Every structure is written in structure tokens, then in C-alpha cells.
Amino acid sequence: MTIYHATDSTFKKDLRSEGVTLVNFWASWCGPCRMFAPILEAYASDNKSDVKVLKVNVDENVETAAQFGIMSIPATVLFKNGKPVAKEVGILSKDGLKKWVAKYL
């Protein structure tokens, strides 16, 4: 599955109203964010259609980051039917990410 890049103006439209959406908050200067990016890409490519994956650059999309209380990055928020249900801060392994998301499918 493709990773979509959401902005403040597209976030609500990009978020799935039904089903599960994983949103990764990141910044280009963030070392752990760069380490987590290939893990997220591998997860998205393995996950065909169950979960939509969005990335939000916190430097360019301050409103969306503030709306969800993002204070540390990388932060990943899981949404179910358009509502946030879980949040993880830091790097997750691919298996850890799969297990975390599976709890909410």
C-alpha cells in the first residue's frame, strides 16, 4: 500500500472515515524518524489494504500536530473510523508495529 503525505489542509480528507488509519508524525531533521521511515515503508508494502498509512511533517503541518498533542517525534497515532484510539512515541520494529495495529483491526 502507498504511504500518503497529508497536510493541514488535506488531513481530514485523507483520514479514513471507516476502518483503520495509521498516521506517522515526523520531521526531516529527526534521526529516529529517518530510522523509522524504512520500517513504516516495509509495513505499508506488506499491508495491502487493511490499514491506510499517512505521514505528517510536523514542521510543515503545525496545526495537525498540535491538534493531536504531538510533543515528541516520531509519533504514530492509530485512528479507527476517524477517531484516535492509540498513540506510540518512538521507533517500533516492523513486528511490533504489526502487533500494535492488529489490536485495533
N, CA, C and O atoms as a MOPAC input file, in Angstrom:
PM7 MOZYME 1SCF
protein

 N      0.84000 1    -1.17800 1     0.00000 1
 C      0.00000 1     0.00000 1     0.00000 1
 C      0.88200 1     1.23800 1     0.00000 1
 O      1.98800 1     1.23100 1     0.54000 1
 N      0.39500 1     2.25700 1    -0.58900 1
 C      1.10500 1     3.52300 1    -0.68000 1
 C      1.04800 1     4.27200 1     0.64500 1
 O      0.06600 1     4.18300 1     1.38200 1
 N      2.11500 1     5.00900 1     0.93600 1
 C      2.10600 1     5.92900 1     2.06700 1
 C      1.71300 1     7.29200 1     1.51100 1
 O      2.31800 1     7.78500 1     0.55900 1
 N      0.70000 1     7.89000 1     2.11200 1
 C      0.20800 1     9.19400 1     1.68100 1
 C      0.79500 1    10.27800 1     2.57400 1
 O      0.95100 1    10.08200 1     3.77900 1
 N      1.11800 1    11.41100 1     1.98400 1
 C      1.63700 1    12.55100 1     2.74200 1
 C      0.50800 1    13.54500 1     2.92600 1
 O      0.04900 1    14.17200 1     1.97100 1
 N      0.06600 1    13.68000 1     4.16900 1
 C     -1.05300 1    14.56300 1     4.48800 1
 C     -0.53900 1    15.92600 1     4.92500 1
 O      0.56800 1    16.05000 1     5.44700 1
 N     -1.35300 1    16.93500 1     4.70400 1
 C     -1.05400 1    18.30100 1     5.13300 1
 C     -2.18800 1    18.79500 1     6.02400 1
 O     -3.20900 1    18.12300 1     6.16900 1
 N     -2.00300 1    19.97000 1     6.61800 1
 C     -3.07100 1    20.54400 1     7.43800 1
 C     -4.36800 1    20.64600 1     6.64100 1
 O     -5.44900 1    20.39100 1     7.17200 1
 N     -4.25800 1    21.01800 1     5.37100 1
 C     -5.46300 1    21.21800 1     4.55900 1
 C     -6.07600 1    19.91500 1     4.04100 1
 O     -7.25900 1    19.89200 1     3.70300 1
 N     -5.29300 1    18.82600 1     3.97300 1
 C     -5.83000 1    17.56200 1     3.43300 1
 C     -6.06900 1    16.49000 1     4.48900 1
 O     -6.63000 1    15.43800 1     4.18000 1
 N     -5.65300 1    16.73700 1     5.73200 1
 C     -5.66600 1    15.68500 1     6.73800 1
 C     -7.04400 1    15.05900 1     6.92600 1
 O     -7.17100 1    13.83500 1     6.90200 1
 N     -8.06800 1    15.87300 1     7.11000 1
 C     -9.41100 1    15.32700 1     7.34900 1
 C     -9.89600 1    14.49500 1     6.17100 1
 O    -10.55300 1    13.47100 1     6.35900 1
 N     -9.57500 1    14.93000 1     4.95900 1
 C     -9.97900 1    14.19100 1     3.76600 1
 C     -9.16700 1    12.89600 1     3.63600 1
 O     -9.70200 1    11.87100 1     3.21300 1
 N     -7.88800 1    12.93700 1     3.99600 1
 C     -7.01300 1    11.77400 1     3.87200 1
 C     -7.30000 1    10.69200 1     4.91500 1
 O     -7.05700 1     9.51100 1     4.67000 1
 N     -7.80800 1    11.09000 1     6.06000 1
 C     -8.11100 1    10.15900 1     7.13700 1
 C     -9.33000 1     9.31700 1     6.74800 1
 O    -10.34900 1     9.85300 1     6.31400 1
 N     -9.21700 1     8.01500 1     6.90600 1
 C    -10.34300 1     7.12400 1     6.58600 1
 C    -11.47600 1     7.34800 1     7.57800 1
 O    -11.25400 1     7.36500 1     8.78800 1
 N    -12.68400 1     7.51900 1     7.06700 1
 C    -13.83300 1     7.66000 1     7.96400 1
 C    -14.27100 1     6.29100 1     8.47600 1
 O    -14.87500 1     6.19100 1     9.54400 1
 N    -13.96600 1     5.23100 1     7.71500 1
 C    -14.23900 1     3.86500 1     8.15000 1
 C    -12.94900 1     3.06700 1     8.05900 1
 O    -12.16500 1     3.24600 1     7.12600 1
 N    -12.73300 1     2.19600 1     9.02000 1
 C    -11.52100 1     1.39200 1     9.01400 1
 C    -10.41500 1     2.04400 1     9.81400 1
 O    -10.64500 1     2.95800 1    10.60600 1
 N     -9.19900 1     1.54700 1     9.58600 1
 C     -8.04700 1     1.95800 1    10.39000 1
 C     -7.06600 1     2.77200 1     9.54800 1
 O     -6.74500 1     2.41000 1     8.41600 1
 N     -6.59800 1     3.88100 1    10.12700 1
 C     -5.57500 1     4.72200 1     9.50700 1
 C     -4.43700 1     4.89600 1    10.50300 1
 O     -4.66400 1     5.23700 1    11.66400 1
 N     -3.21900 1     4.66100 1    10.04300 1
 C     -2.02300 1     4.85100 1    10.85200 1
 C     -1.38800 1     6.16000 1    10.40000 1
 O     -1.10800 1     6.33600 1     9.21400 1
 N     -1.15900 1     7.07800 1    11.33400 1
 C     -0.58600 1     8.37900 1    10.99900 1
 C      0.75000 1     8.53300 1    11.71800 1
 O      0.81900 1     8.48300 1    12.94600 1
 N      1.81000 1     8.72100 1    10.93300 1
 C      3.15100 1     8.90900 1    11.47400 1
 C      3.50700 1    10.38700 1    11.40400 1
 O      3.50300 1    10.98200 1    10.32700 1
 N      3.81500 1    10.97800 1    12.55400 1
 C      4.25800 1    12.36900 1    12.64100 1
 C      5.78000 1    12.37100 1    12.68400 1
 O      6.37700 1    11.65600 1    13.48800 1
 N      6.41400 1    13.16900 1    11.82300 1
 C      7.85400 1    13.11700 1    11.64600 1
 C      8.38500 1    14.49500 1    11.23200 1
 O      7.61200 1    15.42900 1    11.01600 1
 N      9.70900 1    14.60600 1    11.12600 1
 C     10.38000 1    15.79800 1    10.58700 1
 C     11.66500 1    15.34400 1     9.89700 1
 O     12.25900 1    14.33500 1    10.27600 1
 N     12.08100 1    16.09000 1     8.89500 1
 C     13.25700 1    15.70600 1     8.10700 1
 C     14.55800 1    15.73000 1     8.91900 1
 O     15.48600 1    14.98700 1     8.60000 1
 N     14.64600 1    16.55800 1     9.95000 1
 C     15.86100 1    16.68800 1    10.75700 1
 C     15.94800 1    15.63300 1    11.86100 1
 O     16.96200 1    15.54500 1    12.55400 1
 N     14.89100 1    14.83300 1    12.02700 1
 C     14.78300 1    13.88300 1    13.13600 1
 C     15.44100 1    12.54800 1    12.77300 1
 O     14.94700 1    11.82500 1    11.90800 1
 N     16.55500 1    12.22400 1    13.43700 1
 C     17.26500 1    10.97300 1    13.17500 1
 C     16.40900 1     9.73500 1    13.39800 1
 O     16.35500 1     8.87200 1    12.52200 1
 N     15.72900 1     9.61700 1    14.55400 1
 C     14.86800 1     8.45500 1    14.76500 1
 C     13.74100 1     8.36200 1    13.71800 1
 O     13.32300 1     7.26300 1    13.35400 1
 N     13.26000 1     9.50200 1    13.24400 1
 C     12.22700 1     9.49700 1    12.19500 1
 C     12.78200 1     8.87100 1    10.92000 1
 O     12.10300 1     8.09100 1    10.25200 1
 N     14.02100 1     9.22200 1    10.59200 1
 C     14.65200 1     8.65100 1     9.39100 1
 C     14.89700 1     7.15800 1     9.56900 1
 O     14.83000 1     6.40300 1     8.59900 1
 N     15.18000 1     6.72300 1    10.79100 1
 C     15.37100 1     5.29800 1    11.06000 1
 C     14.04600 1     4.53400 1    10.96200 1
 O     14.02300 1     3.37900 1    10.53700 1
 N     12.95700 1     5.17600 1    11.35300 1
 C     11.64600 1     4.53500 1    11.35000 1
 C     11.02200 1     4.49600 1     9.94600 1
 O     10.18100 1     3.64000 1     9.66900 1
 N     11.42300 1     5.40600 1     9.07400 1
 C     10.82700 1     5.50200 1     7.72900 1
 C     10.87000 1     4.18900 1     6.95000 1
 O      9.83500 1     3.79100 1     6.41500 1
 N     12.01100 1     3.48800 1     6.85300 1
 C     12.01500 1     2.22900 1     6.09900 1
 C     11.16100 1     1.13200 1     6.74700 1
 O     10.63000 1     0.26600 1     6.05300 1
 N     11.03300 1     1.17200 1     8.07200 1
 C     10.17600 1     0.20700 1     8.76700 1
 C      8.72200 1     0.46200 1     8.39100 1
 O      7.96300 1    -0.46800 1     8.11900 1
 N      8.35000 1     1.73800 1     8.38200 1
 C      6.99400 1     2.12200 1     8.00200 1
 C      6.70800 1     1.76400 1     6.54400 1
 O      5.62200 1     1.28800 1     6.21500 1
 N      7.69100 1     1.99600 1     5.67600 1
 C      7.53400 1     1.65100 1     4.25800 1
 C      7.36500 1     0.14600 1     4.08200 1
 O      6.52400 1    -0.28600 1     3.29300 1
 N      8.14400 1    -0.66100 1     4.79800 1
 C      8.02700 1    -2.12300 1     4.72100 1
 C      6.66200 1    -2.57400 1     5.23900 1
 O      6.03200 1    -3.46100 1     4.66200 1
 N      6.21400 1    -1.96100 1     6.32400 1
 C      4.88800 1    -2.28800 1     6.86200 1
 C      3.80500 1    -1.96400 1     5.83400 1
 O      2.90700 1    -2.77300 1     5.60000 1
 N      3.88700 1    -0.79200 1     5.22600 1
 C      2.88000 1    -0.37000 1     4.24900 1
 C      2.86900 1    -1.28300 1     3.02900 1
 O      1.80400 1    -1.57900 1     2.48800 1
 N      4.04700 1    -1.73300 1     2.58900 1
 C      4.09000 1    -2.59000 1     1.40000 1
 C      3.56500 1    -3.98900 1     1.70500 1
 O      3.01400 1    -4.63700 1     0.81500 1
 N      3.71800 1    -4.47000 1     2.93100 1
 C      3.18600 1    -5.77300 1     3.33500 1
 C      1.68200 1    -5.73100 1     3.55400 1
 O      0.97800 1    -6.72000 1     3.34900 1
 N      1.21000 1    -4.57500 1     3.96900 1
 C     -0.18000 1    -4.40500 1     4.35400 1
 C     -0.96600 1    -3.89300 1     3.15200 1
 O     -0.93700 1    -2.69700 1     2.86300 1
 N     -1.65300 1    -4.76500 1     2.46200 1
 C     -2.25500 1    -4.40600 1     1.17000 1
 C     -3.37600 1    -3.38200 1     1.27100 1
 O     -3.32700 1    -2.36800 1     0.57400 1
 N     -4.38300 1    -3.60500 1     2.10700 1
 C     -5.47400 1    -2.63600 1     2.13500 1
 C     -6.14700 1    -2.50400 1     3.49600 1
 O     -7.09300 1    -1.72800 1     3.63700 1
 N     -5.68400 1    -3.24100 1     4.49700 1
 C     -6.33500 1    -3.19200 1     5.80400 1
 C     -6.18100 1    -1.82900 1     6.48400 1
 O     -7.10900 1    -1.33700 1     7.12500 1
 N     -5.01400 1    -1.23700 1     6.33700 1
 C     -4.68800 1    -0.00800 1     7.05400 1
 C     -4.14600 1     1.02400 1     6.07600 1
 O     -3.23000 1     0.73900 1     5.30500 1
 N     -4.71500 1     2.22400 1     6.11100 1
 C     -4.18500 1     3.32800 1     5.30600 1
 C     -3.06300 1     3.97300 1     6.12500 1
 O     -3.20900 1     4.17100 1     7.33100 1
 N     -1.94300 1     4.30200 1     5.46700 1
 C     -0.79400 1     4.88700 1     6.16200 1
 C     -0.58400 1     6.31900 1     5.67200 1
 O     -0.44300 1     6.57100 1     4.47500 1
 N     -0.56800 1     7.25000 1     6.62900 1
 C     -0.31900 1     8.66400 1     6.33500 1
 C      0.93500 1     9.11600 1     7.06300 1
 O      1.25400 1     8.61700 1     8.14200 1
 N      1.64600 1    10.07000 1     6.46000 1
 C      2.76800 1    10.72400 1     7.12500 1
 C      2.45500 1    12.21000 1     7.18800 1
 O      1.93600 1    12.78800 1     6.23400 1
 N      2.77400 1    12.82000 1     8.31800 1
 C      2.55300 1    14.25000 1     8.51200 1
 C      3.86000 1    14.86900 1     9.00000 1
 O      4.35600 1    14.52000 1    10.07100 1
 N      4.41000 1    15.78000 1     8.21600 1
 C      5.62200 1    16.50800 1     8.59500 1
 C      5.22300 1    17.58700 1     9.60200 1
 O      4.47200 1    18.50300 1     9.26700 1
 N      5.72300 1    17.47800 1    10.82700 1
 C      5.30500 1    18.39400 1    11.89500 1
 C      5.78500 1    19.82800 1    11.68200 1
 O      5.15800 1    20.76900 1    12.17000 1
 N      6.88800 1    20.00300 1    10.96000 1
 C      7.38000 1    21.35800 1    10.69400 1
 C      6.49300 1    22.08900 1     9.68900 1
 O      6.31600 1    23.30400 1     9.77900 1
 N      5.94600 1    21.35800 1     8.75000 1
 C      5.12500 1    21.95700 1     7.69400 1
 C      3.63500 1    21.94000 1     8.02400 1
 O      2.85200 1    22.63300 1     7.37300 1
 N      3.23600 1    21.16500 1     9.01900 1
 C      1.81600 1    20.98800 1     9.34500 1
 C      1.60100 1    21.09400 1    10.84800 1
 O      1.20500 1    20.13700 1    11.51400 1
 N      1.87200 1    22.27400 1    11.35000 1
 C      1.85200 1    22.53200 1    12.78800 1
 C      0.45500 1    22.34600 1    13.38600 1
 O      0.32200 1    21.84100 1    14.50100 1
 N     -0.58200 1    22.74900 1    12.65400 1
 C     -1.94800 1    22.66100 1    13.18400 1
 C     -2.34500 1    21.21100 1    13.47700 1
 O     -2.89900 1    20.92000 1    14.53700 1
 N     -2.06600 1    20.32100 1    12.55500 1
 C     -2.43900 1    18.92000 1    12.74100 1
 C     -1.64300 1    18.30500 1    13.88400 1
 O     -2.19700 1    17.56800 1    14.69900 1
 N     -0.35700 1    18.60000 1    13.94800 1
 C      0.47200 1    18.07600 1    15.04100 1
 C     -0.03800 1    18.57900 1    16.39700 1
 O     -0.11500 1    17.81000 1    17.35500 1
 N     -0.38400 1    19.85400 1    16.47700 1
 C     -0.89300 1    20.42400 1    17.72400 1
 C     -2.24800 1    19.82600 1    18.09700 1
 O     -2.52300 1    19.59300 1    19.27400 1
 N     -3.08000 1    19.58200 1    17.11200 1
 C     -4.41000 1    19.02500 1    17.35000 1
 C     -4.34100 1    17.68100 1    18.07600 1
 O     -5.22100 1    17.35500 1    18.87300 1
 N     -3.29300 1    16.90400 1    17.79800 1
 C     -3.16400 1    15.58500 1    18.40800 1
 C     -2.10000 1    15.54200 1    19.49800 1
 O     -1.68400 1    14.46200 1    19.91700 1
 N     -1.65500 1    16.71300 1    19.95900 1
 C     -0.73700 1    16.79200 1    21.08900 1
 C      0.61800 1    16.16200 1    20.84500 1
 O      1.19500 1    15.56100 1    21.75100 1
 N      1.13200 1    16.29100 1    19.63200 1
 C      2.43100 1    15.70100 1    19.30300 1
 C      3.53400 1    16.56700 1    19.91100 1
 O      3.74200 1    17.70900 1    19.49900 1
 N      4.23300 1    16.01000 1    20.89400 1
 C      5.30200 1    16.73300 1    21.58400 1
 C      6.67400 1    16.13300 1    21.28900 1
 O      7.68700 1    16.82600 1    21.39300 1
 N      6.71600 1    14.86300 1    20.92300 1
 C      7.95700 1    14.16200 1    20.58700 1
 C      7.72700 1    13.37300 1    19.31400 1
 O      6.63400 1    12.86000 1    19.06900 1
 N      8.77400 1    13.28300 1    18.50800 1
 C      8.67300 1    12.51800 1    17.26000 1
 C      9.81800 1    11.52100 1    17.17700 1
 O     10.86100 1    11.74500 1    17.79200 1
 N      9.66200 1    10.43900 1    16.44300 1
 C      8.46900 1    10.08000 1    15.69600 1
 C      7.33600 1     9.67900 1    16.64700 1
 O      7.55600 1     9.04300 1    17.67800 1
 N      6.13200 1    10.06900 1    16.26800 1
 C      4.93300 1     9.67200 1    16.99700 1
 C      3.97800 1     9.06200 1    15.98100 1
 O      3.83900 1     9.55800 1    14.86300 1
 N      3.33300 1     7.99500 1    16.38100 1
 C      2.41300 1     7.31300 1    15.49200 1
 C      1.06900 1     7.21300 1    16.19900 1
 O      0.97200 1     6.70700 1    17.31700 1
 N      0.04100 1     7.70500 1    15.52800 1
 C     -1.30400 1     7.68400 1    16.08200 1
 C     -2.15900 1     6.77300 1    15.21300 1
 O     -2.14200 1     6.86600 1    13.98600 1
 N     -2.89900 1     5.90000 1    15.86400 1
 C     -3.77900 1     4.98400 1    15.15600 1
 C     -5.21700 1     5.48300 1    15.28200 1
 O     -5.70300 1     5.76400 1    16.37700 1
 N     -5.87500 1     5.58300 1    14.14000 1
 C     -7.25700 1     6.04200 1    14.09300 1
 C     -8.14200 1     4.88800 1    13.65700 1
 O     -7.78100 1     4.11300 1    12.77200 1
 N     -9.29800 1     4.78200 1    14.28200 1
 C    -10.29400 1     3.80000 1    13.85100 1
 C    -11.58900 1     4.56500 1    13.60700 1
 O    -12.10600 1     5.25300 1    14.48600 1
 N    -12.09400 1     4.42300 1    12.38800 1
 C    -13.30400 1     5.13100 1    11.97800 1
 C    -13.19100 1     6.64200 1    12.21800 1
 O    -14.14500 1     7.29400 1    12.64300 1
 N    -11.99500 1     7.17800 1    11.93300 1
 C    -11.76800 1     8.62100 1    12.02500 1
 C    -11.45900 1     9.15500 1    13.40500 1
 O    -11.26200 1    10.36000 1    13.55900 1
 N    -11.40900 1     8.29800 1    14.41900 1
 C    -11.15100 1     8.73100 1    15.79600 1
 C     -9.83600 1     8.13100 1    16.29800 1
 O     -9.56900 1     6.95300 1    16.05900 1
 N     -9.00300 1     8.93200 1    16.99700 1
 C     -7.75100 1     8.38000 1    17.52600 1
 C     -8.03100 1     7.36000 1    18.62300 1
 O     -8.82300 1     7.61100 1    19.53200 1
 N     -7.36500 1     6.19100 1    18.52700 1
 C     -7.57100 1     5.13100 1    19.51400 1
 C     -6.29300 1     4.73000 1    20.24300 1
 O     -6.36100 1     4.12400 1    21.31300 1
 N     -5.12500 1     5.05800 1    19.68100 1
 C     -3.86100 1     4.67700 1    20.31800 1
 C     -2.74000 1     5.56300 1    19.79700 1
 O     -2.81000 1     6.10100 1    18.69200 1
 N     -1.69900 1     5.70200 1    20.62100 1
 C     -0.54700 1     6.53400 1    20.24200 1
 C      0.72600 1     5.87800 1    20.76600 1
 O      0.77700 1     5.40700 1    21.90200 1
 N      1.74800 1     5.85600 1    19.92400 1
 C      3.07200 1     5.35400 1    20.30300 1
 C      4.10000 1     6.42400 1    19.94300 1
 O      4.02700 1     7.02600 1    18.87100 1
 N      5.04400 1     6.65600 1    20.82800 1
 C      6.12100 1     7.59900 1    20.56100 1
 C      7.41600 1     6.80700 1    20.46500 1
 O      7.70600 1     5.96300 1    21.31300 1
 N      8.19300 1     7.09100 1    19.41700 1
 C      9.46200 1     6.40000 1    19.22600 1
 C      9.38400 1     5.41200 1    18.07600 1
 O      8.39900 1     5.34700 1    17.34100 1
 N     10.45600 1     4.64900 1    17.94700 1
 C     10.57400 1     3.69000 1    16.84600 1
 C      9.98400 1     2.34900 1    17.28000 1
 O     10.25000 1     1.86200 1    18.37800 1
 N      9.19300 1     1.77600 1    16.41100 1
 C      8.69200 1     0.42300 1    16.60900 1
 C      9.33900 1    -0.47800 1    15.57300 1
 O      9.63200 1    -0.03300 1    14.46300 1
 N      9.56600 1    -1.73200 1    15.91800 1
 C     10.02600 1    -2.69100 1    14.91100 1
 C      8.84100 1    -2.98800 1    13.99700 1
 O      7.69900 1    -2.67000 1    14.32900 1
 N      9.11400 1    -3.59700 1    12.85000 1
 C      8.02800 1    -3.94600 1    11.93800 1
 C      7.04900 1    -4.91100 1    12.61500 1
 O      5.83400 1    -4.74900 1    12.49900 1
 N      7.57900 1    -5.91100 1    13.31900 1
 C      6.71200 1    -6.85200 1    14.03000 1
 C      5.94700 1    -6.15700 1    15.15700 1
 O      4.76600 1    -6.42700 1    15.37400 1
 N      6.62400 1    -5.26900 1    15.86300 1
 C      5.97200 1    -4.50900 1    16.92800 1
 C      4.84900 1    -3.64500 1    16.38600 1
 O      3.78700 1    -3.53600 1    17.00000 1
 N      5.08500 1    -3.03400 1    15.24000 1
 C      4.08100 1    -2.20100 1    14.58900 1
 C      2.88100 1    -3.05500 1    14.17900 1
 O      1.73300 1    -2.66400 1    14.38900 1
 N      3.15400 1    -4.22300 1    13.59400 1
 C      2.07200 1    -5.13800 1    13.18000 1
 C      1.22500 1    -5.56200 1    14.37900 1
 O     -0.00300 1    -5.55100 1    14.30600 1
 N      1.87700 1    -5.93400 1    15.47700 1
 C      1.15500 1    -6.37900 1    16.66900 1
 C      0.33000 1    -5.24800 1    17.27500 1
 O     -0.80600 1    -5.45500 1    17.70000 1
 N      0.91100 1    -4.05200 1    17.31000 1
 C      0.21900 1    -2.88400 1    17.87100 1
 C     -1.03400 1    -2.58300 1    17.05800 1
 O     -2.10800 1    -2.38700 1    17.62600 1
 N     -0.90800 1    -2.54500 1    15.73500 1
 C     -2.04200 1    -2.24400 1    14.85900 1
 C     -3.09000 1    -3.35300 1    14.92900 1
 O     -4.28900 1    -3.07400 1    14.92700 1
 N     -2.64400 1    -4.60700 1    14.98900 1
 C     -3.56500 1    -5.75100 1    14.98700 1
 C     -4.56400 1    -5.70400 1    16.15200 1
 O     -5.67100 1    -6.23100 1    16.03800 1
 N     -4.18400 1    -5.08300 1    17.25700 1
 C     -5.08300 1    -4.96300 1    18.40800 1
 C     -6.34200 1    -4.17600 1    18.06100 1
 O     -7.37300 1    -4.33200 1    18.71600 1
 N     -6.26200 1    -3.33500 1    17.03900 1
 C     -7.35600 1    -2.41000 1    16.72500 1
 C     -8.07400 1    -2.74900 1    15.41200 1
 O     -8.99000 1    -2.03400 1    15.00400 1
 N     -7.66400 1    -3.82800 1    14.75700 1
 C     -8.32600 1    -4.21200 1    13.49800 1
 C     -9.63700 1    -4.91600 1    13.77400 1
 O    -10.33300 1    -5.31300 1    12.84000 1

